[in-house]
Amino acid sequence: MKIVFVMYNTGLAGGVRAIFEVANKLSEKGYDVSIIALGGNHSWFKVKVPIYYVQPSKILNLGIKAYRLLRHIQVRNNKVNYFDVSAFARKLGFHADLIRTLTDALNEHGTDAAIATWYPTALSVWLSNVSKPLYFMQDFHELVQEADGVYGLRLFETTLRLSFHFLANSTYTRSIILSYNKEARVTVTGVGVDLNTFYPRRTRIIDSNGKPIIMSIIRDQRFKGSDVAIRALNLVNKRQPIHAVLVGDGRAVDKLFKEVKPEFRYTIFSNVNDETLAKLYSGSDVFIFTSYKEGFGLPPLEAMASGTAVVTTDCGGVRDYAIDGYNSLVVPPGNPEVVANVTIEILRNDRLRDRLIRGGVETARQWTWDRVVDKFEEAIRGDKP
């Protein structure tokens, strides 16, 4: 069977990672798998299936190059992809018709099953000639609105009303689909952890001079709640000096620090690979996750697998695996004081910390990519309603 994942962008992101993991494993199981994308750069992940990037039309290509030249924007390798086209078209005040472009590319490619992965690609798949249209839904209102505004939000809601076979990455995203489409056919796939990479280790890769290490991942989207993490770390540091490990883009961290000044010692890690990320998790005493909303929320599960005590907000997707008092301490979103209080509790209570670590490792063992791919196979073959 020929399967195509239809993507908007292949850049570094948790949702993109999930797509790559599933595509690789389906290919290993003997399926003919490929990816069609509008743009991005997949060099950060070892993708084992072909990726075909849709090339922009000559007119749009020349128009965007001219705009870049006028604005003195450097053109790397003199190439422009449709992901660039979309971003710069908005600056020029119009929307490029990327949906039809992707539909045409999909029809030319030819496939048995096409899997949409983001709401504009859902429309492309729906309008195509493919016999099995599926929709891997990892998204939620806050993400869509921050990325594409009210227009994007309405389009997103429209795609949820279409008669796809939906693949929801969590029971939370399933509930979003059903709130718009009560009769929708939905398979909850979950998300997996690579247990060959994320497991408890004994070494630390930074010297904290004996201070506890608290780790957090920093992102510049508001719904990620990174400002809450920094405020919480400041409060923890007032009661217990710490060393923070912050993983994220340096520009995002600098921007955040202008909003909330850090009062603790810290080390920033950017563009880390999975091996380094796993070592950072495992070398930390506590991992804090402060999102307001997440479709699934993989980092806390990766931290659990790595043998790290976890504090997470009740942000939607984590409800599938985060159990308060067993494998994590779960707190309401948007409250730095509560995050700080439970973090201090873990640092000062070895029995609690050990219990959370044991529960976390046991939980993570149940979330494998093989389990996720089994769900995809069921949906693609149509084995279950």
N, C-alpha and C positions, 0 to 999 in steps of 0.2 A: 504494500500500500504506500502511496506517495503522500506525504504530509508536509505542509508548508506552514511555518509560523510567520505571521505578518506583523512587522514591527515598525514603529515610528522612529525610534532612535535606539542605538545599541550601546550608548554610553554607560559608564559605571553607575549602577543603581541596583537596589535589592530586587525589584521586580524583574529587571533585565536578567539578573543572575539566575532567577528561578526559571526563566524561559530557556536560557542556555543549558542549565542542568538537565531539564526535561528533554530538550532536543538531543543532547548528547546520548542520554540513556535510551531513548527510543531508537536512535540510530544503532546503538550497540545491540539492541534486541532484534535487529534485522529490518527495520522500517527504512524506507527511502525518505530521509528528512532533509529539508533545506529551510533557509530563512530568507525572506524578502524584506528589506528595510529601506526607509527613506534616507537615512543618514546615520552618522555616529562613528564610533571607533571601538571595535571589539577587542583590541589588542590586550586589554587588561584581563581577559579570560581565555582559557584554552578551549575554543569552540571547535568541535570535531566535525561539524557539518558545514556544507557550503553556505556562504552568505552572499546574496546578490543585492547590491545597492542600486536603487533606481536612479537613473541619471536624469537631471532636469533638461527641459527643452532648451533649445539654443536661444530662444528669445528671452526666457526667464534668466538663463545663465548670463547672458550679456547684460541684462538689466541689473542684476545683482552685482556683477563685477563693476559696472559703472558706478553704482551707488557706493560700493566699497572704496573705489578709487577717489571719489569726491570726498569721502569722509576720512581718507588716509588710513583705511583699515587694511592690514596686511593680508594677502591671500596666500595661504600656505599651499605650495605646490600648484598654485593657480587653478585649484579645483573648488567647485561649489557643489554641494549636494542639496537634496530637497529639504533636509533639516535646516540648512542655512536659509534656503528660500523662504520657508515659513516664518522664521524669526525676522528676517530683514523685510519681508513683505509687510508684516505688521507695522514695522517702523515707517514704511512708506505709505501706510494707510489703506492697504487692501489685503485680502486673504487669497493666497494661492490655492488653487483647486488641487489639493494633495490627495483627496479622497478618490477622485476619478483617476488620477495618475496611478495610484496604487492598485486600483481595481483593474486597470488595463494591464499593468505589469503582472498581476496575478493570473489573469485570463491567458496571457501569452505564455506564462510559465507552465500551466497545466498541472492539475493536482487532483487527488481524490478527496482530501480533507484539508481545509484551511482553518487555522486557529488565529483569530484576532487577539491582540494583546493590549490594546489601548483604544479608547472610544472612537477616534477617527478611523482606526484600522477596522473596527467593527463594522462601520458603514461600508468600507471598501470590500470587506469579505461578503457582506450581505448583498451588495450590488453585483458581485461577481457571478460567474457561471459554475462555481464549485458545487459539487453534489452534497458535501457534508460541511456546512458552516458551523464552526464552534467559536466560543468566545471565552478566553481565559481572563476572568475578571478579578483584578487585584486592587482595584481603585475605590475611591470614596470621595464624597463631595468636597471636603476640604482640600484634598490634593488637586482635584480638577479645577476648582475655582481659583486656587492660587496660581495654577499654571496658565489657565486660559480664560478666566473671568466668567461673567454671567453667561455669555454666549456659549462658551465651552460647557458650562454646567448644564444648560438646557439640551445641548446636543448629546451629552453624556446620558442624561435621563431618557432621551429618546431611544438610544441604543438598548437600554435595559428593557424596553417594551417590545423589542423584536423577538421573534420566535426562534432564537438560537438554542442549541444545547449549551448551557453555560457551565463553565468549569470555575468554581469559586475557590479562592485560595484559603478561605476560612468560613466559619459559620457566620461571622459578622458580615462579610461581603455577600454571603448567600442571603442574609436578611435584607440587605440593600436591594438586591435584585428582586426579591419577592415583594418588597414594598411597592414596586412599580409594575410587577408582572406576576400576579398570584398563581398563574398556571404555568409558570416557567419550569422547564426541565433543568435542574441544577445538580451537578455532582460536586461535592466538596472534596477537593484534592489535598488540601493542606500544603505545607512547604517542608522541605527536608533540610537536614544538617549533614555535612560530610564528616562523619565520625572518624575517618582516617586522618583528618586534619585538625578538627576541633575535639580535643581530649585533654584531660588534666596533665599538666607538665610540672616539673619541679623547679625550673629555672626562671629567673627574672631577667629581662633584657635592659632594665634601667636600674640605677642605684638611687634609692629614695632616702638614703641616710637613715634608715630605720623607721621612716614614717609610713603609715598605711598608704596604700596606693588605691585611689578611686578612679575608675575609668568611665568615660562617657564618649559617645559618638556625636560629633557636632555637624549639623546641617543648617543651611541658611533658609529653609522653608519655615514659615512661622508655625505651622502645625506640628513641627518636630519638637518645639518647646526647648530648644537649646539654651535660651536665656534662663529658663527655670533651672536647668542643670548647673549653670554657672552661679546663680544666686544660691542654690542649695549647697554647692561646694564652698562658697564663701562662709555660709552659716556653719557648716561642719568644721571648717578650718579654725573658726573662732573657739570652738570647744575642744578640738583635737587636731593639731597640726597634721596636714596631709600632703601628699604629692599626687597631683592629678595627671592622668594620661588622657589626652584629648586627641581623638582620631577624626580627622576631617580636612577639608581643603583649607589651606592657609589663609586665603582671602576671606572665607566664611568666618574663620576664627577671629581674624583681625577686625572684621565688621562687627562681630558680636562683642568683642572686647571694648569697642567704642561705646556700646550701649550699656554693658555691665563690666565694670573693671574687676579683674580677678584679684583676689587677696590671698592667694595660695600659690605655692610653687607648682609648676606644671611642665610637662613635655608634650609637644605637639608632633603627631605623626600624620603625614599626608601620603596619599597614593600607596598605601600598604597592600601587600599581597596577602593571600589567605594564611600562609605560614606565619608571617609576622603578626597578623591580626590575632591568630590563635594564641601565640605566645604572650601578646599583650593582655588578652582576656585572662589567661591562666596565671599570669604574673600579678594580677590585681586582686586586692582583698574584696572589693565590692564593685559591681558594675551597675551604674544607674541609667535608666532609660526613661525619658521624661516627655514623650510625645503626647499630644492631645488626641490624635487619631492615627491609627495604622490599619491597613488592610489585613496584615498578618503580624508584622513586627518580629523579624528574624533575629536581630542582634541579642535580645535576652536569651533566646534558645541556644544560640551559639555560645554565649557566656556560660550557660548551664552546662553544656557539653564539655566546656573547657575547665570545669571544676571551680567556678567563681560564684560567689553569693550574689544574688540579683535583687535589685529594687526596681520595680517597673510601675508605671502608671496604668490604670485601667483604661486603655486606649482603644478597645474594640477587638482587634484581631488576636491579641495575646490571651484572650479568655479561653481559647482552645487548649492552651497548655499551662498557663501561669496559675498556680494554686497558692493562694495566700497562706503563709505559714508552713507550707510543705516544700516548695521549690523556689519560693521568692516571697518578698513582701510587696503586696500590691496596694498602691495608694491612689487617691484621686488625682486627675491631671491638674496642672497649673498651680500647685501649692509647694513652693520651695521649702517652707518650714517643715511640712510633713515629710518630704523627701529627706531632709537633713536629719530629722529626728530618728527615722527608722534606719538610716545609714549609720548613725552613731550607735544605735542599739545593736546592730550587727557587729560593729567594730569592738564593742565592749562585752559582747556575749558570745564566747567561743562555742558554747553548746548550740546556740541558735544558728550561728554561722555554719557549723559542721552539718547541722540538720538540713539547712537549705542547700548546701553543696551536694549532699547525698541525694536529696530529692531531685535536684536539678539534673544530675548525671543520669539518674534512672529515667527521668522524663525524656531527656534528649535521645536516649537509646530507642525510643518508640517512634521518633520522627526521622525516617530515612527517606532518601530520594527514591529508592526502589518502591516504597509504599505509594509515593506520589505518582510515579510513572504507571503503576498498576491502575490507579484511578483514571489517568489519561487514556490508557488502553481500553478500559471499559467504556468510556464515553465515545472514543473514536470508532470502536467496533459496534457500538450500540447495544452492549450486552445488558445494561440495566436502564430502567426508566429514570 
